[in-house]
Amino acid sequence: MRTRTAARAGQYAALLAYLVFLAFPFLWLVSTAFKPPRELASLHPTWIPENPTLANFRQAFDEQPLLQAALNSLAAAVGAAVIAVLIATPMAYVMARQRGRLTKAATGWVVISQSFPFVLLIIPLFLVLKRLRLVDSVPGLVMVYVVWALPFALWMLAGYVRAVPVELEEAAAVDGAGRVRTLVSVTAPLLAPGIVATALFAFVTAWNEFFFALVLLKTPEKQTLPVVLTHFIGAEGVADLGPLAAAAFLATLPSLVVFALIQRRITRGMLAGAVKS
């Protein structure tokens, strides 16, 4: 009994240490965002600002077009989330309900595609977008984000589809409903939580993405928020730390809020496909 209690206490201690490790960068970012220049240059930094100020936020908005960049990021993220869900939902249904070698091969390809590094994809994507005249445009960036989000969206939605009892679809078929009618009227309402979670995941992924946006967007007015944040770093690598922390804090908030809403549903979607009804 004592051994079990000690083991559980050790697990909680390890979990607490891990949470502190994860939270440290964000807490330090928040602290830095509200510090005046004198405290930022101090040799003995403190966790809590002694004289908190909003000057860093005002300076960040004065120096860079953060609002326009945020609107560009919002357009790219929302567009990628909506299109990815519209494409992934029927495909995930087929992957979950149809059994065969082709389905297994498609599932294997979805998993393998997640291991591809960005560098291998950027050149062919750039050439395709150049031929379509979509380089340096938000719609072109949306296409890239959709392609990048689809594999995980398929995998996640397929888990939710497997969790829907087949008997419900069979009952709808007995009543005369076809495949499309069954998907729209029976399966889709039950998949609503999974669809929302998948859309929000695609949104967070697109909102935080940096590499594709850096390569594909060159016009300053079209750049997304992660790219604009790099403008607070000078040519010699010296960062304007206060405004940079303030802008980074504002850019992080949407991701934190969205992820807090979907983290349980993401876990549920990953596990749903492993449980048979």
Stockholm file with secondary structure:
# STOCKHOLM 1.0

chainA/1-277         MRTRTAARAGQYAALLAYLVFLAFPFLWLVSTAFKPPRELASLHPTWIPENPTLANFRQAFDEQPLLQAALNSLAAAVGAAVIAVLIATPMAYVMARQRGRLTKAATGWVVISQSFPFVLLIIPLFLVLKRLRLVDSVPGLVMVYVVWALPFALWMLAGYVRAVPVELEEAAAVDGAGRVRTLVSVTAPLLAPGIVATALFAFVTAWNEFFFALVLLKTPEKQTLPVVLTHFIGAEGVADLGPLAAAAFLATLPSLVVFALIQRRITRGMLAGAVKS
#=GR chainA/1-277 SS CHHHHHHHHHHHHHHHHHHHHHHHHHHHHHHHHTCCHHHHTCSSCCSSCSSCCSHHHHHHHHHSCHHHHHHHHHHHHHHHHHHHHHHHHHHHHHHHHCCSHHHHHHHHHHHHHTTCCHHHHHHHHHHHHHHTTCTTSHHHHHHHHHHHHHHHHHHHHHHHHHHSCHHHHHHHHHTTCCHHHHIIIIIHHHHHHHHHHHHHHHHHHHHHCCHHHHHHCCSGGGCCHHHHHGGGBCTTSCBCHHHHHHHHHHHHHHHHHHHHHHHHHHHHHHHHTTSCC
#=GC SS_cons         CHHHHHHHHHHHHHHHHHHHHHHHHHHHHHHHHTCCHHHHTCSSCCSSCSSCCSHHHHHHHHHSCHHHHHHHHHHHHHHHHHHHHHHHHHHHHHHHHCCSHHHHHHHHHHHHHTTCCHHHHHHHHHHHHHHTTCTTSHHHHHHHHHHHHHHHHHHHHHHHHHHSCHHHHHHHHHTTCCHHHHIIIIIHHHHHHHHHHHHHHHHHHHHHCCHHHHHHCCSGGGCCHHHHHGGGBCTTSCBCHHHHHHHHHHHHHHHHHHHHHHHHHHHHHHHHTTSCC
//
